[in-house]
Amino acid sequence: MYYVFIMGPAGSGKSFLAKALNDWLEEHGMDTAIVNLDPAADWIPYNPDIDIRDYITTNEVMKRYNLGPNGALIASIDLSVNYVNELLDEINEEKPNYVIVDTPGQLEVFAFRKAGSIIIDSLSRGSKSVALFLIESQMVLKPTTLLPLFILSLATALSHRKPQILVITKSDILSKEEYIQITKMIENPSDFIISLKSPELNIISEFPFEDIYSFIERVVKSNLENAVMVSAVTGDGLDNLYAGIQRILAGGEDFYTEEPSEIL
């Protein structure tokens, strides 16, 4: 059983990618289970096999503890830890090859609190797992917005301590020129690093120490070396995403899991 945790900032397309990846795997003969971990979700574009909202919702916590929306969101995610065993029982009943885990919309509330790490570690204990960190494609076009997201990606990886793949989402909304621009950046990370030193941006010169630049260079390269561009709408790039997942989870073995589907 393999776990794929889908993480990223609000609006990066986590739930839509969860559905698209789940559907792609099923179409290729894999048994899957898709898990919703967002207790605040009013609507999601798939029917979850396992849903934290069956046990706790942010609206219920808001009423029960007389909390505002933000406080109730934090409390409901923290309280979700109490239902990990129930979630695991449901997952094990499904006996899937892949467990696609759609994490809460507010990244910082889940990724950087103790509850998030506990949930991730508890669900995937004894199984191989990988995290996908999503960045919306339009955010990639500007170095001034992309660099902070790269650092956020690194901070998230340090928090959950899982192998992580950068996924650039919503490629279908890019123009041809923008698509080529991002593709070139993935293929040549050094070009992006050079752009940070341009007089127009003047980002690097704001940092007083050369080792800061070295740190930024490592962060950029570590994010881009395995980055994948996808569209949950058209399905473009899902085969490349699967290949990246398999390289981490199964050493590149195509359509291999430790518990093969009966279909295969």
Buried (B, 14 or more C-beta within 10 A) or exposed (E): BBBBBBBBBEEBBBBBBBBBBBBBBBEBEBBBBBBBBBBBBEEBEBEBBBBBBEBBBBBBBBEEEEBEEEBBBBBBBBBBBEBBEEBBEBBEEBEBBBBBBBBBBBBBBBBBBEBBBBBBBEBBEEBBBBBBBBBBBBBBEEBEEBBEBBBBBBEBBEBBEBBBBBBBBBBBEBEEEBBEBBBEBBEEBEEBBEBBEEEEBEBBEEEEEEEEBEBBBEBBBBBBEBBBBBBBBEBBBBEBBBEBBBBBBBEEEEBBBEEEBEEE
